[in-house]
Structure formats: C-alpha cells, structure tokens
Amino acid sequence: MAGTCYYTSCLSSSSNLGTCWLVLKTHNARAVPGKLPRRRSLTIKAEVEYVSAEKAKELVAIDGYSVLDIRDKTQFERAHIKSCYHVPLFIENQDNDLGTIIKRTLHNNFSGLFFGLPFTKLNPEFVESVKSQFTPESKLLVVCQEGLRSAAAANKLEQAGFLNIASITSGLQTVKPGTFDSVGSTELQNAGKAGLVTIQGQISTVLGTVLICAFLFITFFPEQAEKLFQMAPAG
C-alpha cells in the first residue's frame, strides 16, 4: 500500500567537553519511477566548553588539546604558553584612509598610551589560517587575555565546523604562575598590562605603603607622632 512515513530519532550524550546532539532523520516517501529514495541525513552540533585555568591544563596535558592563542602580536610576545599556535583574531590596522587615520590617532592618544595596545582590526584570514593548521576534528583550547576575544574566536570556529573547542573563562589573566610552561618577559596573567597603567599601579603601591607606615607609626608611637604634628608649620 502506497503511503508516506516520517520517522525521527534523537540521540544525545553529555561529556566534560560540552554537549553533542546527533539527529537522524529518515524519510520513506512514495516510490516514484526513476528516482531513488532520499538518503539518511546526519547533523552534528557542537558547543564551546568554557573551563577554568586548572581544567584547561588538564585538557592539554591529558586530553591532547592544542593551545590556540588568538591575542594580538604585542600581548603574545610579552608572554605565551609554550608550544602553542598563534593565529591573531585581530591584526594591527595600518590602513591609511582618512577615517582610519583619525580613529588610529585617537586610539594612540588614549587607549594606546594608557594600556599599550595597538590599533587593530579583525583578521579577515583568521578562520582560513586556523583551517590550514588544524582539521575540524582537532581538539583546540582557544585563549586570549580576558576571555572576550577567545569567546568570539571560538564561536567563529564552531560556525566553521570545528567540533572540539574549549576556552578559558576570563582568559589568561586568571592563570596562576606555574600552571603552564610559558615563554616571555612576564607572567601570562600580566601580559595585558602595559603603558601608563603599569606606572600608575607602581605609584599606587608606593603611596599605599607610605600610608600604611604612617598609620602604624601613629598607632604605636602616638606621643612621637603628636610632637611631629606640633612641629609642622601652620598652613
């Protein structure tokens, strides 16, 4: 008896690396002379897993994940995980159209001066560069300094068909010294610090130390402190 039958089955499984759904759909349509029945289709959906720095170390050491550092060149050179792969999500913007020149000048006078960050733009070859080094089945730990860029990069790779992607929540700034073998002039957690912000931090540390010492002196030597105040010239 001719007819149409539709059947759908869903298999789901969960693991430490996210959730993966396998959806199988089979269509048994009415037979048409000269045409073959539709083949079974397979759809695979993967989710990015966000992990702590300690879990990320386990993924690399035990589960065989490769580290993909997507930070810009300056942060990467300050400190990066040993034996990682570097494909920046953003590259330095050296375009010379009027709008870009104005934006670059403003950036260099503020963000660049205070934070030591270059003026960048989205890397148009990011996904293709990753594909040239890894297959969609590769296990990738995507890292950046604060976690925002790695989340965006992981999303791009997921859309491009990569199935096993993890990212450190809040980025390398949360990685404690010694967690990973690193290369560079500073610790991984400090690779995002540059410019006047570092000087401001040093000044704040000195002022804080002076205030603490003054407080302790007044607390433990109140008579000497009172004499000093009396000797101070009137304003």
Secondary structure, DSSP 8 states (H G I E B T S, - for coil): ----EEEEEEEEEEETTEEEEEEEEEEE----TT------EEEEE---EEE-HHHHHHHHHTS--EEEE-S-HHHHHHEEETT-EE--SEEE----SHHHHHHHHHHHHTHHHHH----EEE-TTHHHHHHTT--TT-EEEEE-SSSHHHHHHHHHHHHTT--EEEEETT-GGG--TTSS-EEESS-GGGTT--THHHHHHHHHHHHHHHHHHHHHHHHH-HHHHHHHHHHS---
